[in-house]
Structure formats: C-alpha cells, structure tokens
C-alpha cells in the first residue's frame, strides 16, 4: 500500500477521486498545491461543494460547474476541457471512470497546469496567422515541398492549381506546371527545376525560368530558394520564392535593343565620338575617333584626354570649356590634337554635357571633326 501511495503522490498531475455518492475518496498533494485549498478542507468536502469552491478560481465559473456536473451525472462520466483561471493560469481537466472488476465505483479527475504550453501554443498560432497573412499578401509566388518531393504549398501564378489534388511527382513538375528555361521554349529538366535544386543543393539564388499564367501568357520569373532543416539538421523539404520580372525583362530588352541601335549609329558616324566621365577619363570612343587618332580602343579607355592629346595651350581652353559643361552648357571650339604618331591634327570639337535624371553632371560627349585640310587651305 505504501508503494501505491508513494506512486500516487509522485505523479505530476493533481488528482482527486470521487465515489458514486459524490464523496471525496482521496486526493494527492499536487491537487492541494494547484488550487491552494488546505488539505483538511478538501478532505471534509463533498463533490458539489468542492466544485463550487473550484469554480470561484475560474474566469467562467458557471460553465465550469455545468460541465463538471454533467460529467459526474453521466454513466460513463468521461471528458476533457481547458479552463482559464482568474490568475492567468490555464488548467486542463479530464475525468474517467474508476472501475473495480469492471464495475464503476467512482471517477478519477486529473488537473494539469498547462499555462506554459497553452501560452506557447497561442503564441505559435498567432505567429502562424501573422506569417500566413504575410504570405497571402505577397505578390510573389511560393512553392514548397517535403523531403520526399511532395508539394506542400503551391502559390503559382497560374490559378486553380491545387497541389494536394494534383500532387504530381517531381519528374512531372515541368510538364504539369509548364516550367521552361528562360527562352520560354524548352521545358526544364528535373535537375534544372529551382525547387528540385533547392531540395538537393541547399540554396539557389537569382535563377531565371519561364512559366505560363492562367491566361496562357508567358512569364519570366526569378527564383530564390533553400532547403528547410530542423534544429537537428534533418531535412524537412525546400521552399522557393518566384518573383515575376516579365515587365522588367521587357524593359531591359528594349533598353538593350535601343543601346545596340545607338552603338551601331555611333560607330557608323563620319565624325569621331569620345565620351569622358567627371575625371576626364575616356569611357567610350567610336571607330572613327580611333581611326583619326591612330589609337586602338583598348589603348584609350581609362586614359585622361588632357594628358593624351593636348599640350599646355589646349589644356587651358579645355579646362575652361569643362567648367561650362559642369554647369550644363554645351560649346564648340577648335583645337590642335596630338595623334598617337605625334603628328598634330586640327579638330573642331562639339562638347555636350551628360546629365542624369536629377540633372547631375556625369561627363561629356564630344564630337570631333577633322578640319586639318580646311585649315591648310585657308
């Protein structure tokens, strides 16, 4: 018996046993500690008065009395509920029949303080709701899978796809979800699919791909993803975020096309063209300018024009002209320019300042016209 009593007192739950006559048969010290009721008061109380006493500690005493009363009156009298106490604690209460030789002789009530667990679960639920709200309001698409490659989340740009219903194997992802290489023509191989790579490689960054919208429009996406692991470094799966860059790519392609056309135009000009930055360092020279001066383009890039082409007399004039360029004023002037061979050439220079959208000076674009023959004829 002493062994049974010791075990009864060693359990972590508060326990009280009530017989069929609603009398308190026994209870442990944990019950006294949980409720703060002296043991001698519990010992002489009946079930009804004890339930009334316990209800005074609760936020909803009426519901507690009703629930416990119903449980005591039922033949099976089993049940479980969580109750909030006035002092901020949470208590899980459960009851089950006490049987001897298969006959019910009373009921056993367990009371467990779950305050820490309840608050942790509430905080977790709040965080999950917050994270869910963030995900649902993102403009990006999110795809996730478990460690076996089963899709668990698929916020795809193509609406109407339910991963739990479709549940294709990784080998079928490309065809099922129309995942293409950036060219928008060739389907991705399994080993190229961003989610598969993230699952097996650990991390991917700025991987481009193409896919189709619900309306069949080809979209360009940039993807970033990584493997998901738990605190013990076990692989849980992978997640990939897909950002639609279709319009950005169109803009970039248009800019590239315009830049290409402009470069072709500049290369075909009959005049020399030279671009310098704020430090007078050459950043661009067209073919005609290289032909005029005898330099290869790679010999010019990064060099300072004042040191390469002009003497002291020309340097002063150019410095005065550059001061006007920095103020946004274009200008024209004649100078002697020194070729790579050392020969001097008469040139007409038309200088135009290069400004950014905010009006800040970035450098100068100069148009060079060889006027040597004209000067010699005068």
N, C-alpha and C positions, 0 to 999 in steps of 0.2 A: 504493500500500500504506500509505504514511504517513497518508493521509486516512482509510483504513479503520480503522487503529489508533487514530487520534485520535477517531473516532466511537465506537469500541468502549469507549474509556476515558471518554467523555463521558456515556454513558447513566447513569441514576440507579440502575438495579438492579445487584446483584452478579451476575456471570455467570461460569460455568465450562463448558467444552466437553469432553466425554468421548468418545473414539473407540470403535469396536466392540471393541477389545481391552481396554477398561476403563482406558485410559491417559488422563492429563490432557493434553489437546491445548493448551488455552490458558485463561486467566482474566484478569479485569481487576482493577485496584487496588481497586475497590469491594468485591470479594469478600474481599480481604485485610483491609480496614478493618472490614467487617461481622463477620467471625469472629475477628479478632485473631490470625490464624495468619501467621507470616512468609512472604513470597512464595517464598523459597528452599525452604521445606519443602513448600509446595503444589506447586512445580514438579517435585519429585522423587517425589511420592507417586503411588500408583495410586488408582483409584476406590474400591476396597474399604477401603484404609487411611484415605483421606480421609473416607469416610462414617463409619467408626469414630471418627475424631477429632471430626468434627462432632457425632456423637451424644452425646458427653460434655458438650456445652453445653446439652443439651435436658432438659426435665422428664421426658419419656418416651423414652429412648434406644432401647429395644427396638422400639417401634412405628415410630420414625423409620427405623431400619436395615431393618426389614421392608418398609416402604412404598417406600423408595428402591430397595432390592434388587429388589423386584417390578417396579418401573417400568423399571429397567435391563434386566431379563431379558425384558420384553415386546417383541415385534417393533415395535409402534407406539410404545412407551415414551413415553406422554403422561400427564400427571397434574398435580394441583394440590392443595395442602394447606397448612394453617396450623399452625405449631408454636410452642410456648411454650418460651422459653429459661430457663435457671436464674436469669439475672439480671433476669427480669421482662419482657424484651422478647418481641415476637411477630414471627415471620418467615413470610412467605408464600413457599412453594417451588413452582415449576412447572417442568415439563420438556416438551420437544417434540423430535421427530426433527430431526437435521441432515441435509439432503438435498443431493446434488450430482447433477445430471442425472436427478433422480427416484429416485436410489438413496440409501438410508440409509447414512451413513458414521459416524454417531455420534449424540450427543444434546446439546442445549443446555439448561443448567439456569439458571434465574433465581431469585435470592433477593432478596426485598424486605422491608425493615424496615417493618412496618405497626403498630408499637406504638401510636403516637398515634391512628391510625384505629381500631384494634381497641378501645382503651380508650374512645374516644368512642362507638363503636357499642355497646359493652357498657353504658356509662352511659345512652345513649339507650334501649336495650332495657329497662334497669332502670326508668328513668323512665316509659316507656310501660306497663310492667307495673304500676307503682305507680298511675299515672293510671287504668288500666283497672280496677284493684281498687277505686279510689275511686268511679268511675262505676257499677260494678256493685253497689256497696253504698249508693248514694244512693237515697232514697225518691222523688226527683223523676224525671220523665221527660225524656229528652234527645232532641232531633230535630236533625239536621244535613243539609245538602245541599251539593253543589259549586256552582261558579259558574254552571253551566248549569241548576241547579234539580233535579239528580238526587239523590234521597235517598241518603245515605251512612250514616246512623245513625238508628234509629227505635225508641227505648225507650219505646214507647207504653203507656199504661195498659191498652189492650186487647191482651191477649196473643195470640200466634200470628200476628202480622203481620210478614212478612219483607220489608223494603224492596227487597232485591236480587231477590226473586221477584215482588213486586207491581209495583214500580217505576212508579207512576203519574206522569203529567206534572203539573206544578203546577196546571194547570186542573182536574184531577180530585181534588186533595187533599181538598177539603171533603167531597165526596160519598163518596170511598173511605174516609176515616178519620173521617167523621161529626163534622165540626168546625162548631160552632154559635156564634152570638152568645151573650152571657151569658144571654139569655132562654131558651136551650135549645130554641128553636122554629125559628128561621130559620137556614139554612145560611150560612156565611160566604162572601162574595165573595172572589175571588182576592186582590184588593188589601187585604183586611182580615185575611188569614191571617197570624199572627205571624211564621212562618218566611219567608214571601214578603216581608213588610215589613222584616224584619231584613236580608234579602239586598239589598234595593233602597234602604232608608232609612238603613242603617248601624247603628241601635240602636233597640231598643224597651224600655220599662220598664213593669212592672205592668199589662200588657194582659190583661184578663179574657176568657175564652172558655169554652165548654162542649163536652164531648165525652162519649162513652159508654164505659163499661167493657166488658170481655169478657162480663159478665153482662147487659149492656144497661142498666145503671144510669147515669143522667145525672149527670155530674160537673162541678163548676165548677173551672176552672184559672186560675191567674195566671201569666203568661208574661213572661220576660225574655230578650232575645237581642241578637245583634250580628253584623255582617259579619266574616268572617275574612279577613285580608290577610297577605301575606308581608312580608319585610323591605324589598322593593322597592315596596311599596304596591300589589301586584297582588291583585285579589280572588280568593280561594280558594273562597269559599262563605259559609255562615252557619250559626249554631247557636242553638237556642232551648231554654231550660230551662222545663219546665212543672211547677208545684207545685200539688198538689191542695188546694184550700181549701173543699171541699164542706162539711165539718163546721163550719168556721169561718163560712161564709156562713149556714148554718142557724142557728148561734148568734146571729150578728149580726141576721138577720131576726127571730128570736124576741125578741131584746132590743128591736129597733125596734118590733115589734108591742106588746110589753109597755109600752114607753115611750109609745107612741101612746095606748094604752088609759089609762095613768095620767094623761097630759096631759088627755085628754078628761074623766076623772073629776075632776081638779083644777079644770078650767075650769067644770065644772057644779056645783061646791060653792057653798053659800049663804054660806060664810064666806070672808073674804079670806085669801089664802095668799101668803106672802112668804119667799123663800129668800135668805140672805146668806152671803157667804164669811167667811173668818177676819178680814178687814179691815172687816167690816160693810158691804161693798158689795153692792148688790142684784144678783142673778143671775137671779131669776125672780119674776114677780108674775102672779097669775091675773086673769081678767077682773073678778071680784068685788072684788078689792082695788083695782083701778084705778077701778072704779065708786064704791067707798067714799071714795076719796081725791081723785078728780077728775083724776088724772094719766093720761096715755097711757103705755102700757108702755115705749115708747122714751124717755120722759122719766125713767123710774125706773132702768133698767138701768145699773149702774155707779155710781149715786149712793150716798152713805153715809146710812143711816137716821137716825143721830143728828143729822145736820145738816139733814135734810129735814123730819122730822116732830115732833121733840121739843124742848122747852125745857130749861133747866138742871135743873129739879127732876126731870123724867123721865129725863134723861141719866144722873144718878147711879144711879137704880134699874136702868136697863137695863145699865149697866156692871157692876153687882153681879150681875145675872142672867146676863150673858155670861160672867162668871168661873165661874159654876156650869156653864154649857153646856160650857165648855172642859174641865171635869172629868167630863163625860158625864152631868150631872144635868139633867133636864127641869124645867120650872116653869110656873106660871100667875100672872099679875098683871094688875091694872087700871091703865090709864094714860090720859092725855089725849093725843090725836093731832091734829096740825095738818094740815088739808086744804090742797089747793092754793089754795083761795079764802081761806085764813087762818082759816076757821071751825074751832073746836075740836070734837072728837068723842071721846066716852068709848068705850074699847075694852077688851075682855078679850083678853089675848094668852096663847096657849099655846105655849111655846117648846120645841123638841126638838132636841138636838144631832145633827148629821150626821157619822157616823164612817166611815172606810174599813175594809177587811177587817182591817187591822192595829190598829184601834182609834184611829187618829189623827184628830184633830178637823179637819173640813173646813169647818164652818159651822153655821148654824142654820136650821131650818124653823119659821116662825112662823104660827100660825093666828089671825086677827084677827076678833073678833066685835063688831059694833056694839051697845053696850049703852046708847046715849045716852038712848033713850026710857025704858028701865028706870030709869036713874039719875034722870031728871027726874020720874018718877012716885013716887019714894021721898020 
